[in-house]
């Protein structure tokens, strides 16, 4: 699963629709947080599972999940069957 460390401005450029939680803010610099795309959310938690506020291990670092973006963000569509 791919991951990228980005600044709080990242989502202002993409302007995705958040289906759960929120995007990144300047207060997130005090700890590691994540906004998941559709594929990562489903793979880790199932499509309907609540995950905002939960933690996951990302390269040995605990990361708090603060949001999930809509399915239709570039590069995050499910694979065709």
C-alpha positions as CSV (number, residue, x, y, z in Angstrom):
1,X,0.0,0.0,0.0
2,X,1.4,3.4,-1.0
3,X,1.7,6.3,1.4
4,X,2.9,9.8,1.1
5,X,3.8,12.4,3.8
6,X,2.3,15.7,2.8
7,X,1.6,19.2,4.3
8,X,-1.8,20.5,5.3
9,X,-2.1,22.3,2.0
10,X,-2.2,19.1,0.0
11,X,-5.9,18.7,0.1
12,X,-6.6,22.4,-0.8
13,X,-5.1,21.7,-4.2
14,X,-7.1,18.4,-4.8
15,X,-10.2,19.7,-3.1
16,X,-11.6,16.2,-2.5
17,X,-14.9,15.4,-0.9
18,X,-14.4,13.9,2.6
19,X,-16.8,11.1,3.3
20,X,-15.6,10.7,6.9
21,X,-13.6,13.0,9.2
22,X,-11.5,15.8,7.8
23,X,-8.4,16.8,5.9
24,X,-5.1,18.0,7.4
25,X,-4.7,21.1,9.5
26,X,-1.7,23.1,10.8
27,X,-2.3,21.6,14.3
28,X,-1.5,18.1,12.9
29,X,2.2,18.9,13.0
30,X,2.4,17.9,16.6
31,X,1.6,14.2,15.8
32,X,1.3,12.0,12.7
33,X,-2.1,11.7,11.2
34,X,-3.5,10.1,8.0
35,X,-6.3,10.7,5.6
36,X,-7.1,7.5,3.8
37,X,-8.3,6.9,0.3
38,X,-11.0,4.5,-0.7
39,X,-8.7,1.5,-1.4
40,X,-6.7,1.8,1.9
41,X,-9.9,2.3,4.0
42,X,-11.6,-0.8,2.5
43,X,-8.4,-2.9,2.7
44,X,-7.7,-2.0,6.3
45,X,-11.2,-1.6,7.8
46,X,-13.9,-2.7,5.3
47,X,-16.1,-0.3,3.4
48,X,-18.6,0.6,6.2
49,X,-16.3,0.3,9.2
50,X,-15.7,3.5,11.2
51,X,-12.0,4.2,11.3
52,X,-11.6,7.9,12.1
53,X,-9.9,8.2,15.4
54,X,-8.3,4.8,15.2
55,X,-4.6,4.3,14.8
56,X,-2.5,2.3,12.4
57,X,1.2,1.5,12.1
58,X,2.9,3.2,9.1
59,X,6.5,2.2,8.7
60,X,6.9,1.7,12.4
61,X,5.2,5.0,13.3
62,X,1.7,5.2,15.0
63,X,-0.6,7.3,12.8
64,X,-4.0,8.6,13.8
65,X,-6.7,8.4,11.1
66,X,-8.4,11.7,10.8
67,X,-10.4,11.3,7.5
68,X,-11.3,9.4,4.4
69,X,-11.7,11.0,0.9
70,X,-14.3,10.1,-1.6
71,X,-13.8,7.2,-4.0
72,X,-13.4,9.6,-6.9
73,X,-10.0,11.1,-6.1
74,X,-7.5,10.7,-8.9
75,X,-5.5,7.5,-8.5
76,X,-7.7,5.9,-5.9
77,X,-10.4,4.1,-7.9
78,X,-10.9,0.4,-7.3
79,X,-9.4,-2.0,-9.7
80,X,-11.7,-3.2,-12.5
81,X,-12.9,-6.8,-12.3
